[in-house]
Amino acid sequence: DVKVTQSSRYLVKRTGEKVFLECVQDMDHENMFWYRQDPGLGLRLIYFSYDVKMKEKGDIPEGYSVSREKKERFSLILESASTNQTSMYLCASSLTRGNTEAFFGQGTRLTVV
Amino acid sequence: GQQVMQIPQYQHVQEGEDFTTYCNSSTTLSNIQWYKQRPGGHPVFLIQLVKSGEVKKQKRLTFQFGEAKKNSSLHITATQTTDVGTYFCAGDTGTASKLTFGTGTRLQVTL
């Protein structure tokens, strides 16, 4: 079974802090994604990566950056956390461009106070 | 940018009633996927449709992909309480690895 693991289930951070959310997948998938989920808005794509050191902006990249130094790990960085970034963050991976079935981590509930 | 909308946002049915959610993309899709998210859980892949006009069935669930490859539907026959959750469609335009999710339909089923 594919396993996608997010480093924290719950996080509470202060406004202005730099926040790192880590995601690791164990199935040698090429693609990795970061989404945020908010009620009524579905899953919105923040950033995705289709290869090591490659990254592409999603639909709502403002206030975020990402890092993919190794194939199995994709990190989401909130440069200066703000209260409007309080949300559920979901990491996902998929095998390759032609096979995009996504496997999700358990999610990180981030609260910025 | 690409947008994927779903209707309705929420539906409450009695067990045994049918349920349908509709998905519409602003752009033509290479394929459409459907996911189910149980309360407190993460989205789990259900199925992928690739061909124009394709229809697939999984027990009580029927999935359709529109002729123009811009819309899709999920129909559940005779809902059960185990069907409770949020159903998402997700579109892949095929030009990149980008997977765009719809807004989701939350289904509540009561006895």
Chai-1 contact restraints between the chains, C-beta under 6 A:
chainA,res_idxA,chainB,res_idxB,connection_type,confidence,min_distance_angstrom,max_distance_angstrom,comment,restraint_id
A,N31,B,S97,contact,1.0,0.0,6.0,A-B,restraint_1
A,G42,B,F101,contact,1.0,0.0,6.0,A-B,restraint_2
A,G42,B,G102,contact,1.0,0.0,6.0,A-B,restraint_3
A,G42,B,T103,contact,1.0,0.0,6.0,A-B,restraint_4
A,G42,B,G104,contact,1.0,0.0,6.0,A-B,restraint_5
A,L43,B,F101,contact,1.0,0.0,6.0,A-B,restraint_6
A,F48,B,K98,contact,1.0,0.0,6.0,A-B,restraint_7
A,Y50,B,S97,contact,1.0,0.0,6.0,A-B,restraint_8
A,D59,B,G1,contact,1.0,0.0,6.0,A-B,restraint_9
A,R97,B,S97,contact,1.0,0.0,6.0,A-B,restraint_10
A,T100,B,D92,contact,1.0,0.0,6.0,A-B,restraint_11
A,T100,B,L99,contact,1.0,0.0,6.0,A-B,restraint_12
A,E101,B,F45,contact,1.0,0.0,6.0,A-B,restraint_13
A,A102,B,L99,contact,1.0,0.0,6.0,A-B,restraint_14
A,F104,B,H42,contact,1.0,0.0,6.0,A-B,restraint_15
A,F104,B,P43,contact,1.0,0.0,6.0,A-B,restraint_16
A,Q106,B,H42,contact,1.0,0.0,6.0,A-B,restraint_17
A,G107,B,H42,contact,1.0,0.0,6.0,A-B,restraint_18
